[in-house]
Amino acid sequence: MSGRVFATVGVQAALVAVAMVWRHLQNASAWHDGAPLGTTHAIAVPAALSLGALTGVAAVAATRALVRSTAWGREMHTTLRDAVLDLEGPAAPIAAVAVATAVGEELLFRGAMLPSIAAYTGLPLAWVLSSLAFGLIHVPSSRALVPWTLTACAMGLVFGLLYVVTGEVLAPIAAHAMINHENMHFLLANDLGGPAGRRDDRSVAAG
């Protein structure tokens, strides 16, 4: 793995630690907040994972449709592709980054931040504020990435809803990890640069 991958995993491990300590100090868990989909976590966890996976599939499909059908989507794709080209190679680094970022960010923003804010402001405002905070960590480095930041805010709302509905942070983790993994593969497998939005020889099936 590259130094960048190790650094990413390390940062996400730190986020996990912050989230766990944050909720521990509140005598609560960063992993779940009740089991609304069943009377036990044995019921809620499989349901949460299934719902998260379905949400991830839908989000990946929507992302690829936007990239193929809009100019701003192609521009965003090209800019992000340049940022992840150094991950190309064995699947392990991509999987490690995808899972690490999903676990770290979801435990922090959904597992710890959302319920902590909700204790003071109520759930609706906490849902919005935690989603905005999530979007703000995806700060654009160029105009082409403004849609990426806005999309992150929107997905923060989706991830928050998954957590609220299921009571399990595993639901947004599953969705987030799938989106990260599939979109990184898609970025690497498709060069949409150039005036005609060309592709390289690799199939999108690689994503």
TIVEXSE-777443 format. One line per 2 residues: their letters; for each residue x, y, z of N, C-alpha, C, CB. Coordinates in Angstrom, 2 decimals. Glycine has a CB too. Layout:
BEGIN
a = X:Y:Z:X:Y:Z:X:Y:Z:X:Y:Z | ...
//
This chain:
BEGIN
ms = 0.83:-1.20:0.00:0.00:0.00:0.00:0.87:1.25:0.00:-0.94:0.01:1.22 | 0.38:2.29:-0.63:1.12:3.54:-0.69:1.04:4.26:0.65:0.60:4.43:-1.81
gr = 1.97:5.24:0.82:1.93:6.04:2.04:0.62:6.79:2.17:3.07:7.00:2.07 | 0.04:7.17:1.05:-1.23:7.89:1.09:-2.34:7.01:1.65:-1.61:8.38:-0.31
vf = -2.34:5.74:1.28:-3.36:4.82:1.79:-3.19:4.64:3.29:-3.28:3.46:1.08 | -1.95:4.45:3.74:-1.70:4.31:5.18:-2.14:5.56:5.93:-0.21:4.03:5.43
at = -1.86:6.72:5.35:-2.24:7.98:6.00:-3.75:8.09:6.11:-1.68:9.19:5.23 | -4.46:7.70:5.04:-5.92:7.77:5.05:-6.49:6.85:6.10:-6.48:7.42:3.68
vg = -5.99:5.62:6.15:-6.48:4.67:7.15:-6.18:5.16:8.56:-5.84:3.28:6.92 | -5.01:5.77:8.74:-4.65:6.31:10.05:-5.57:7.43:10.50:-3.23:6.80:10.04
vq = -5.87:8.34:9.58:-6.78:9.44:9.91:-8.17:8.90:10.27:-6.89:10.43:8.73 | -8.64:7.93:9.51:-9.96:7.38:9.79:-9.98:6.61:11.11:-10.40:6.46:8.65
aa = -8.88:5.96:11.45:-8.79:5.28:12.75:-8.90:6.30:13.87:-7.47:4.48:12.86 | -8.30:7.48:13.65:-8.40:8.54:14.66:-9.84:9.02:14.80:-7.49:9.72:14.28
lv = -10.57:9.11:13.69:-11.98:9.51:13.75:-12.81:8.48:14.51:-12.55:9.69:12.33 | -12.49:7.21:14.30:-13.19:6.16:15.04:-12.95:6.33:16.53:-12.73:4.75:14.57
av = -11.71:6.58:16.92:-11.38:6.76:18.33:-12.12:7.95:18.92:-9.87:6.95:18.50 | -12.16:9.06:18.19:-12.88:10.25:18.66:-14.35:9.93:18.87:-12.72:11.41:17.67
am = -14.95:9.25:17.89:-16.37:8.93:17.99:-16.66:8.01:19.18:-16.85:8.27:16.71 | -15.81:7.00:19.37:-16.03:6.05:20.45:-15.90:6.72:21.82:-15.04:4.89:20.35
vw = -14.87:7.56:21.97:-14.67:8.25:23.24:-15.80:9.25:23.48:-13.31:8.97:23.26 | -16.19:9.98:22.44:-17.27:10.95:22.52:-18.53:10.32:23.09:-17.55:11.55:21.14
rh = -18.93:9.20:22.51:-20.16:8.54:22.96:-19.98:7.83:24.30:-20.64:7.55:21.92 | -18.77:7.33:24.55:-18.51:6.68:25.84:-18.69:7.68:26.97:-17.09:6.10:25.87
lq = -18.26:8.91:26.76:-18.41:9.94:27.78:-19.87:10.28:28.02:-17.64:11.20:27.38 | -20.72:9.93:27.06:-22.16:10.15:27.21:-22.88:8.88:27.62:-22.74:10.68:25.90
na = -22.09:7.84:27.98:-22.65:6.54:28.36:-23.55:5.98:27.26:-23.44:6.66:29.67 | -23.11:6.14:26.03:-23.88:5.65:24.88:-22.93:4.97:23.90:-24.65:6.82:24.19
sa = -23.50:4.37:22.86:-22.71:3.67:21.84:-22.70:4.48:20.55:-23.27:2.26:21.58 | -21.55:4.49:19.89:-21.46:5.12:18.58:-21.96:4.21:17.48:-20.02:5.54:18.31
wh = -22.22:2.95:17.83:-22.60:1.98:16.81:-24.11:1.88:16.60:-22.06:0.63:17.17 | -24.87:2.14:17.66:-26.32:2.01:17.49:-27.05:2.91:18.47:-26.77:0.54:17.68
dg = -28.28:3.18:18.14:-29.11:4.04:18.99:-30.51:3.44:19.00:-29.13:5.53:18.49 | -30.63:2.29:19.63:-31.91:1.58:19.63:-32.00:0.65:18.44:-33.07:2.57:19.62
ap = -33.13:-0.03:18.31:-33.33:-0.97:17.20:-34.75:-0.81:16.66:-33.09:-2.43:17.66 | -35.02:0.30:15.97:-36.38:0.56:15.49:-36.92:-0.48:14.52:-36.42:1.88:14.85
lg = -36.04:-1.20:13.82:-36.53:-2.16:12.85:-36.80:-3.53:13.46:-35.53:-2.30:11.72 | -36.62:-3.67:14.74:-36.89:-4.94:15.39:-36.68:-4.80:16.88:-35.99:-6.04:14.82
tt = -37.08:-5.79:17.61:-36.96:-5.72:19.05:-35.54:-6.03:19.54:-37.93:-6.68:19.70 | -34.70:-6.57:18.67:-33.32:-6.89:19.03:-32.39:-6.46:17.91:-33.16:-8.40:19.33
ha = -31.11:-6.30:18.25:-30.13:-5.95:17.23:-29.89:-7.11:16.27:-28.82:-5.54:17.88 | -30.22:-8.33:16.69:-30.10:-9.47:15.79:-31.02:-9.31:14.58:-30.42:-10.77:16.53
ia = -32.11:-8.59:14.76:-33.02:-8.29:13.66:-32.60:-7.00:12.96:-34.46:-8.17:14.16 | -32.24:-6.00:13.74:-31.95:-4.68:13.18:-30.68:-4.66:12.34:-31.82:-3.67:14.30
vp = -29.64:-5.39:12.75:-28.37:-5.31:12.04:-28.46:-5.85:10.61:-27.31:-6.08:12.81 | -29.01:-7.07:10.39:-29.14:-7.52:9.00:-30.04:-6.60:8.16:-29.70:-8.93:8.97
aa = -31.09:-6.09:8.78:-31.97:-5.17:8.05:-31.23:-3.89:7.70:-33.22:-4.84:8.89 | -30.41:-3.39:8.62:-29.65:-2.17:8.38:-28.63:-2.37:7.26:-28.93:-1.72:9.67
ls = -27.93:-3.50:7.28:-26.95:-3.78:6.24:-27.61:-3.90:4.87:-26.18:-5.05:6.57 | -28.76:-4.55:4.83:-29.48:-4.72:3.57:-29.96:-3.38:3.03:-30.67:-5.67:3.76
lg = -30.54:-2.56:3.90:-31.03:-1.26:3.47:-29.87:-0.37:3.03:-31.82:-0.59:4.60 | -28.76:-0.44:3.75:-27.59:0.34:3.38:-27.04:-0.08:2.02:-26.51:0.19:4.43
al = -26.99:-1.39:1.78:-26.48:-1.89:0.50:-27.38:-1.45:-0.65:-26.36:-3.42:0.53 | -28.68:-1.53:-0.47:-29.62:-1.10:-1.51:-29.48:0.39:-1.80:-31.07:-1.42:-1.09
tg = -29.30:1.17:-0.75:-29.09:2.61:-0.92:-27.80:2.88:-1.68:-29.07:3.32:0.44 | -26.76:2.12:-1.36:-25.49:2.27:-2.06:-25.62:1.97:-3.54:-24.45:1.38:-1.44
va = -26.33:0.91:-3.88:-26.55:0.55:-5.28:-27.26:1.68:-6.02:-27.36:-0.76:-5.39 | -28.29:2.22:-5.40:-29.05:3.31:-6.02:-28.18:4.55:-6.22:-30.28:3.66:-5.17
av = -27.37:4.88:-5.21:-26.52:6.07:-5.31:-25.45:5.91:-6.38:-25.86:6.36:-3.96 | -24.87:4.72:-6.49:-23.86:4.47:-7.51:-24.47:4.60:-8.90:-23.24:3.06:-7.33
aa = -25.66:4.04:-9.09:-26.33:4.14:-10.38:-26.63:5.59:-10.73:-27.63:3.33:-10.37 | -27.08:6.37:-9.76:-27.38:7.78:-10.00:-26.12:8.56:-10.35:-28.06:8.40:-8.76
tr = -25.02:8.26:-9.65:-23.76:8.94:-9.92:-23.30:8.70:-11.35:-22.69:8.49:-8.94 | -23.34:7.45:-11.78:-22.87:7.13:-13.13:-23.77:7.75:-14.20:-22.80:5.61:-13.31
al = -25.06:7.81:-13.92:-25.98:8.45:-14.87:-25.66:9.94:-15.01:-27.43:8.26:-14.42 | -25.37:10.60:-13.89:-25.04:12.03:-13.93:-23.72:12.27:-14.65:-24.98:12.60:-12.52
vr = -22.75:11.40:-14.42:-21.45:11.55:-15.08:-21.59:11.41:-16.59:-20.44:10.52:-14.54 | -22.42:10.47:-17.00:-22.58:10.22:-18.44:-23.45:11.26:-19.13:-23.16:8.85:-18.66
st = -24.34:11.90:-18.37:-25.34:12.75:-19.02:-25.15:14.25:-18.82:-26.68:12.37:-18.53 | -24.23:14.67:-17.95:-24.06:16.10:-17.70:-22.61:16.53:-17.87:-24.55:16.45:-16.29
aw = -22.44:17.76:-18.33:-21.09:18.29:-18.51:-20.39:18.48:-17.17:-21.13:19.62:-19.27 | -21.13:18.99:-16.17:-20.50:19.20:-14.86:-20.14:17.88:-14.20:-21.43:20.00:-13.94
gr = -20.94:16.83:-14.49:-20.62:15.52:-13.94:-19.34:14.96:-14.53:-21.76:14.55:-14.19 | -19.14:15.15:-15.84:-17.91:14.69:-16.48:-16.70:15.48:-16.00:-18.03:14.79:-18.00
em = -16.88:16.79:-15.81:-15.78:17.61:-15.32:-15.38:17.21:-13.90:-16.16:19.09:-15.36 | -16.38:16.95:-13.06:-16.11:16.50:-11.70:-15.40:15.15:-11.72:-17.42:16.41:-10.89
ht = -15.87:14.25:-12.57:-15.26:12.92:-12.70:-13.78:13.03:-13.06:-16.01:12.09:-13.76 | -13.48:13.87:-14.05:-12.11:14.02:-14.51:-11.21:14.58:-13.41:-12.06:14.93:-15.74
tl = -11.71:15.56:-12.67:-10.92:16.17:-11.60:-10.68:15.17:-10.47:-11.63:17.42:-11.05 | -11.70:14.44:-10.09:-11.54:13.44:-9.02:-10.65:12.29:-9.47:-12.91:12.90:-8.57
rd = -10.75:11.94:-10.75:-9.92:10.85:-11.28:-8.44:11.15:-11.11:-10.24:10.59:-12.76 | -8.07:12.40:-11.38:-6.67:12.78:-11.21:-6.21:12.61:-9.77:-6.46:14.22:-11.66
av = -7.16:12.75:-8.82:-6.81:12.68:-7.40:-6.63:11.25:-6.90:-7.86:13.37:-6.58 | -7.17:10.28:-7.63:-7.11:8.89:-7.14:-6.28:7.98:-8.04:-8.50:8.33:-7.00
ld = -5.63:8.53:-9.06:-4.87:7.69:-9.98:-3.78:6.89:-9.28:-4.27:8.53:-11.07 | -3.23:7.43:-8.18:-2.15:6.71:-7.50:-2.65:5.49:-6.73:-1.44:7.64:-6.56
le = -3.97:5.28:-6.70:-4.51:4.09:-6.05:-4.64:2.93:-7.03:-5.86:4.40:-5.42 | -4.36:3.20:-8.31:-4.54:2.17:-9.31:-3.57:1.02:-9.07:-4.35:2.75:-10.72
gp = -4.06:-0.19:-9.30:-3.25:-1.37:-9.07:-4.10:-2.42:-8.38:-2.00:-1.02:-8.24 | -3.55:-3.14:-7.37:-4.32:-4.16:-6.67:-5.58:-3.58:-6.04:-3.47:-4.82:-5.59
aa = -6.59:-4.42:-5.91:-7.87:-3.96:-5.37:-7.79:-3.62:-3.89:-8.93:-5.02:-5.59 | -6.82:-4.20:-3.18:-6.76:-4.03:-1.73:-6.69:-2.57:-1.28:-5.59:-4.76:-1.19
pi = -5.84:-1.72:-1.89:-5.79:-0.32:-1.43:-7.12:0.40:-1.60:-4.72:0.43:-2.19 | -7.81:0.17:-2.70:-9.09:0.82:-2.91:-10.09:0.34:-1.87:-9.62:0.54:-4.33
aa = -10.13:-0.96:-1.62:-11.06:-1.50:-0.62:-10.74:-0.95:0.76:-11.01:-3.04:-0.61 | -9.44:-0.84:1.07:-9.04:-0.33:2.38:-9.48:1.11:2.57:-7.52:-0.44:2.56
va = -9.27:1.94:1.55:-9.68:3.33:1.63:-11.19:3.44:1.71:-9.15:4.11:0.43 | -11.90:2.66:0.89:-13.35:2.72:0.86:-13.97:2.36:2.21:-13.89:1.78:-0.22
va = -13.50:1.28:2.81:-14.05:0.83:4.08:-13.61:1.74:5.22:-13.61:-0.61:4.37 | -12.34:2.13:5.22:-11.83:2.98:6.30:-12.56:4.32:6.36:-10.33:3.21:6.14
ta = -12.72:4.96:5.20:-13.40:6.26:5.20:-14.86:6.12:5.59:-13.28:6.92:3.83 | -15.49:5.04:5.16:-16.90:4.83:5.52:-17.06:4.64:7.03:-17.48:3.61:4.77
vg = -16.22:3.80:7.61:-16.32:3.52:9.05:-15.99:4.77:9.86:-15.38:2.36:9.45 | -14.88:5.41:9.54:-14.46:6.58:10.32:-15.46:7.73:10.24:-13.13:7.06:9.84
ee = -15.87:8.07:9.03:-16.76:9.21:8.86:-18.16:8.94:9.39:-16.84:9.60:7.41 | -18.66:7.73:9.19:-20.02:7.43:9.67:-20.09:7.34:11.19:-20.51:6.12:9.05
ll = -19.07:6.75:11.80:-19.07:6.71:13.26:-19.02:8.12:13.84:-17.88:5.88:13.78 | -18.24:9.00:13.21:-18.13:10.36:13.73:-19.40:11.17:13.48:-16.93:11.06:13.11
fr = -19.83:11.25:12.22:-20.92:12.16:11.86:-22.30:11.61:12.20:-20.85:12.49:10.39 | -22.50:10.31:12.00:-23.81:9.74:12.32:-23.83:9.09:13.70:-24.19:8.71:11.27
ga = -22.81:8.31:14.02:-22.83:7.59:15.29:-22.62:8.45:16.51:-21.81:6.54:15.26 | -21.84:9.54:16.36:-21.54:10.39:17.51:-22.16:11.78:17.39:-20.03:10.53:17.68
ml = -21.89:12.47:16.30:-22.33:13.86:16.17:-23.85:14.01:16.11:-21.72:14.48:14.94 | -24.51:13.23:15.29:-25.95:13.40:15.10:-26.73:13.23:16.42:-26.47:12.39:14.07
ps = -26.56:12.11:17.15:-27.32:11.98:18.40:-26.90:12.98:19.47:-27.16:10.58:18.93 | -25.63:13.38:19.45:-25.17:14.35:20.46:-25.81:15.71:20.23:-23.64:14.48:20.43
ia = -25.87:16.16:18.99:-26.52:17.43:18.68:-28.02:17.33:18.92:-26.25:17.84:17.23 | -28.60:16.18:18.56:-30.04:15.99:18.71:-30.48:16.13:20.16:-30.46:14.63:18.17
ay = -29.61:15.79:21.10:-29.95:15.90:22.51:-30.21:17.35:22.92:-28.84:15.32:23.38 | -29.67:18.30:22.15:-29.83:19.72:22.46:-30.78:20.45:21.51:-28.48:20.40:22.44
tg = -30.78:20.05:20.25:-31.55:20.81:19.25:-32.79:20.08:18.75:-30.67:21.13:18.08 | -32.88:18.80:19.03:-33.92:17.99:18.42:-33.37:17.31:17.16:-35.16:18.85:18.08
lp = -34.03:16.25:16.74:-33.51:15.42:15.65:-33.46:16.14:14.29:-34.34:14.19:15.52 | -34.50:16.86:13.87:-34.44:17.45:12.51:-33.25:18.38:12.30:-35.71:18.22:12.24
la = -33.01:19.29:13.24:-31.89:20.22:13.09:-30.56:19.49:13.19:-31.98:21.33:14.14 | -30.47:18.51:14.08:-29.24:17.74:14.22:-28.93:16.98:12.93:-29.35:16.76:15.40
wv = -29.96:16.47:12.30:-29.82:15.75:11.02:-29.22:16.67:9.96:-31.21:15.20:10.55 | -29.74:17.89:9.88:-29.26:18.85:8.88:-27.84:19.31:9.22:-30.20:20.06:8.80
ls = -27.59:19.67:10.48:-26.28:20.19:10.86:-25.17:19.16:10.69:-26.32:20.67:12.30 | -25.44:17.93:11.07:-24.42:16.89:10.91:-24.16:16.60:9.44:-24.84:15.60:11.64
sl = -25.19:16.73:8.60:-25.02:16.52:7.16:-24.20:17.65:6.54:-26.39:16.43:6.47 | -24.44:18.88:6.99:-23.65:20.01:6.50:-22.19:19.87:6.92:-24.22:21.32:7.03
af = -21.97:19.44:8.15:-20.60:19.24:8.63:-19.89:18.17:7.80:-20.59:18.84:10.13 | -20.61:17.12:7.47:-20.06:16.07:6.62:-19.70:16.62:5.25:-21.07:14.91:6.48
gl = -20.59:17.45:4.68:-20.30:18.04:3.38:-19.09:18.94:3.40:-21.48:18.80:2.90 | -18.90:19.66:4.50:-17.82:20.63:4.59:-16.43:19.99:4.65:-18.01:21.49:5.78
ih = -16.36:18.70:5.03:-15.04:18.07:5.00:-14.66:17.69:3.57:-15.02:16.82:5.91 | -15.64:17.76:2.66:-15.36:17.53:1.24:-15.20:18.89:0.56:-16.51:16.69:0.57
vp = -14.25:19.66:1.07:-14.04:21.02:0.58:-13.49:20.97:-0.84:-13.08:21.81:1.52 | -14.10:21.71:-1.78:-13.62:21.66:-3.16:-12.29:22.39:-3.33:-14.66:22.27:-4.10
ss = -11.37:21.77:-4.07:-10.10:22.40:-4.37:-10.16:23.17:-5.68:-8.99:21.36:-4.44 | -11.28:23.03:-6.40:-11.47:23.74:-7.65:-12.97:23.87:-7.91:-10.76:23.03:-8.83
ra = -13.33:24.74:-8.86:-14.73:24.94:-9.20:-15.39:23.64:-9.66:-14.86:26.00:-10.29 | -14.62:22.80:-10.31:-15.17:21.54:-10.83:-15.67:20.63:-9.73:-14.12:20.82:-11.64
lv = -15.16:20.83:-8.50:-15.54:19.94:-7.40:-16.62:20.51:-6.50:-14.33:19.62:-6.58 | -17.17:21.67:-6.84:-18.29:22.21:-6.06:-19.46:21.23:-6.04:-18.74:23.57:-6.64
pw = -19.82:20.60:-7.17:-20.91:19.61:-7.13:-20.60:18.44:-6.20:-21.18:19.09:-8.52 | -19.32:18.08:-6.07:-18.91:17.00:-5.17:-19.24:17.36:-3.73:-17.41:16.70:-5.31
tl = -18.97:18.61:-3.35:-19.28:19.07:-1.99:-20.78:19.09:-1.76:-18.69:20.46:-1.75 | -21.53:19.60:-2.74:-22.99:19.64:-2.61:-23.57:18.23:-2.55:-23.62:20.42:-3.78
ta = -23.01:17.34:-3.35:-23.46:15.95:-3.33:-23.18:15.31:-1.98:-22.79:15.15:-4.45 | -22.02:15.64:-1.40:-21.68:15.09:-0.08:-22.69:15.55:0.97:-20.26:15.52:0.33
ca = -23.11:16.81:0.90:-24.14:17.30:1.83:-25.43:16.51:1.66:-24.40:18.81:1.61 | -25.82:16.30:0.41:-27.05:15.55:0.14:-26.94:14.12:0.63:-27.37:15.57:-1.36
mg = -25.79:13.49:0.37:-25.60:12.12:0.83:-25.52:12.05:2.35:-24.34:11.51:0.21 | -25.04:13.13:2.98:-25.06:13.18:4.43:-26.48:13.07:4.96:-24.40:14.46:4.94
lv = -27.41:13.72:4.29:-28.83:13.62:4.68:-29.33:12.19:4.51:-29.69:14.59:3.85 | -28.92:11.56:3.41:-29.34:10.17:3.16:-28.75:9.24:4.22:-28.91:9.71:1.75
fg = -27.45:9.39:4.49:-26.81:8.55:5.50:-27.43:8.77:6.88:-25.30:8.83:5.55 | -27.74:10.03:7.19:-28.38:10.32:8.47:-29.74:9.68:8.58:-28.51:11.82:8.67
ll = -30.49:9.71:7.48:-31.81:9.08:7.48:-31.70:7.57:7.70:-32.55:9.37:6.17 | -30.71:6.96:7.06:-30.50:5.53:7.26:-30.24:5.22:8.73:-29.33:5.03:6.41
yv = -29.43:6.06:9.37:-29.12:5.84:10.78:-30.36:6.01:11.65:-28.02:6.79:11.23 | -31.14:7.05:11.38:-32.33:7.33:12.19:-33.37:6.22:12.02:-32.94:8.69:11.79
vt = -33.55:5.77:10.78:-34.57:4.75:10.50:-34.19:3.41:11.11:-34.77:4.60:8.99 | -32.92:3.03:10.99:-32.51:1.70:11.45:-31.99:1.68:12.88:-31.46:1.14:10.53
ge = -31.49:2.82:13.36:-30.87:2.85:14.67:-29.49:2.22:14.70:-31.75:2.16:15.66 | -28.96:1.89:13.53:-27.66:1.22:13.44:-26.76:2.00:12.49:-27.83:-0.24:12.95
vl = -25.55:2.33:12.94:-24.62:3.05:12.08:-24.09:2.15:10.96:-23.46:3.60:12.90 | -24.30:0.84:11.10:-23.89:-0.08:10.04:-24.64:0.18:8.74:-24.10:-1.52:10.48
ap = -25.84:0.76:8.82:-26.59:1.04:7.60:-25.90:2.10:6.75:-28.01:1.50:7.95 | -25.58:3.29:7.30:-24.85:4.25:6.48:-23.43:3.80:6.16:-24.81:5.57:7.17
ia = -22.80:3.01:7.02:-21.47:2.50:6.71:-21.52:1.62:5.46:-20.90:1.70:7.89 | -22.51:0.74:5.38:-22.64:-0.15:4.22:-22.85:0.66:2.94:-23.79:-1.13:4.42
ah = -23.73:1.65:3.00:-24.00:2.47:1.82:-22.76:3.27:1.43:-25.18:3.42:2.08 | -22.13:3.89:2.41:-20.97:4.75:2.17:-19.81:3.94:1.60:-20.53:5.44:3.48
am = -19.55:2.77:2.16:-18.44:1.93:1.69:-18.67:1.48:0.25:-18.26:0.71:2.61 | -19.91:1.09:-0.06:-20.20:0.65:-1.42:-20.02:1.79:-2.42:-21.63:0.10:-1.50
in = -20.52:2.96:-2.06:-20.39:4.13:-2.94:-18.92:4.46:-3.17:-21.12:5.34:-2.34 | -18.15:4.51:-2.09:-16.72:4.82:-2.21:-16.01:3.80:-3.10:-16.07:4.85:-0.82
he = -16.24:2.53:-2.82:-15.55:1.46:-3.54:-15.88:1.47:-5.02:-15.89:0.11:-2.94 | -17.18:1.50:-5.33:-17.60:1.43:-6.73:-17.22:2.69:-7.49:-19.10:1.21:-6.81
nm = -17.34:3.85:-6.85:-17.01:5.09:-7.55:-15.51:5.23:-7.79:-17.52:6.28:-6.76 | -14.67:4.75:-6.87:-13.24:4.81:-7.11:-12.83:3.89:-8.26:-12.48:4.43:-5.84
hf = -13.43:2.70:-8.32:-13.16:1.81:-9.44:-13.63:2.44:-10.75:-13.85:0.45:-9.23 | -14.78:3.07:-10.71:-15.33:3.71:-11.91:-14.43:4.86:-12.37:-16.76:4.23:-11.63
ll = -13.92:5.63:-11.42:-13.02:6.72:-11.77:-11.77:6.20:-12.47:-12.62:7.51:-10.51 | -11.19:5.13:-11.94:-9.96:4.58:-12.49:-10.19:3.89:-13.83:-9.34:3.62:-11.52
an = -11.36:3.32:-14.02:-11.63:2.55:-15.23:-12.12:3.39:-16.39:-12.64:1.49:-14.93 | -12.41:4.67:-16.17:-13.00:5.49:-17.21:-12.34:6.86:-17.29:-14.47:5.64:-16.97
dl = -11.65:7.07:-18.40:-11.04:8.37:-18.67:-12.00:9.14:-19.57:-9.62:8.22:-19.33 | -12.69:10.11:-19.00:-13.68:10.88:-19.75:-13.12:12.22:-20.21:-14.91:11.10:-18.92
gg = -11.80:12.37:-20.16:-11.18:13.62:-20.56:-11.29:13.85:-22.05:-9.73:13.66:-20.14 | -11.01:15.07:-22.47:-11.04:15.39:-23.89:-12.37:15.96:-24.30:-10.74:14.17:-24.71
pa = -12.45:16.64:-25.43:-13.66:17.33:-25.86:-14.82:16.41:-26.13:-13.39:18.12:-27.05 | -14.55:15.18:-26.50:-15.65:14.27:-26.82:-16.02:13.40:-25.64:-15.29:13.41:-27.99
gr = -15.36:13.62:-24.49:-15.63:12.79:-23.32:-15.23:11.36:-23.58:-17.08:12.86:-22.94 | -14.00:11.16:-24.09:-13.57:9.82:-24.49:-13.39:8.92:-23.29:-12.27:9.90:-25.28
rd = -13.41:7.62:-23.54:-13.10:6.62:-22.53:-11.84:5.89:-22.94:-14.27:5.62:-22.34 | -11.17:5.31:-21.96:-10.05:4.48:-22.32:-10.57:3.09:-22.63:-8.98:4.45:-21.20
dr = -9.65:2.13:-22.83:-10.06:0.81:-23.31:-10.68:-0.06:-22.25:-8.90:0.12:-23.89 | -10.56:0.33:-20.99:-11.10:-0.52:-19.92:-12.60:-0.37:-19.82:-10.45:-0.17:-18.57
sv = -13.27:-1.46:-19.55:-14.73:-1.46:-19.52:-15.25:-0.89:-18.21:-15.26:-2.87:-19.72 | -16.42:-0.27:-18.25:-17.03:0.19:-17.02:-17.40:-0.97:-16.12:-18.25:1.02:-17.33
aa = -17.44:-2.17:-16.68:-17.75:-3.33:-15.85:-16.69:-3.53:-14.77:-17.86:-4.59:-16.71 | -15.50:-2.95:-14.99:-14.47:-3.06:-13.97:-14.85:-2.33:-12.71:-13.16:-2.54:-14.49
g = -15.82:-1.41:-12.81:-16.26:-0.70:-11.62:-17.25:-1.49:-10.84:-16.86:0.62:-11.99
//
